[in-house]
Amino acid sequence: MPGTRKLGKATDHRIAMLKNLTTALLENGKIETTVAKAKEVRSLAERMITLGKQNTLHTRRQALSYITKEDVVTKLFGEIAPKYADRNGGYTRIVKIGPRRGDAAEMAIIELV
């Protein structure tokens, strides 16, 4: 699929990492990561919130197939998605915070709006 960032990882590692980052974002509301990873997580997290807004058994199972913790899915459908019921997308914000000390990778904070 064109436009997908490979992030220097093998496919299975990349998918697992993005699932974990998405789960952490929905669990904590805010995470700190590199800009490239944040941009990938944004689309996945927004897709999960959109599923949560529909709130059917089918969408709950779809979210469970991607999010790694059941209690995060419960939080998504119970607390997070209803908060964005009147909003059409744009549920996350990416704020750049400068380079990382070790390798100068551009860092960012991604958070739920």
ABEGO torsion letter per residue (X at the ends): XBGBBAGGBBAAAAAAAAAAAAAAAAAAGBBBBBAAAAAAAAAAAAAAAAAAAAGBAAAAAAAAAABABAAAAAAAAAAAAAAAAABBEGABBBBBAEBBAAAGBBBBBBBBX
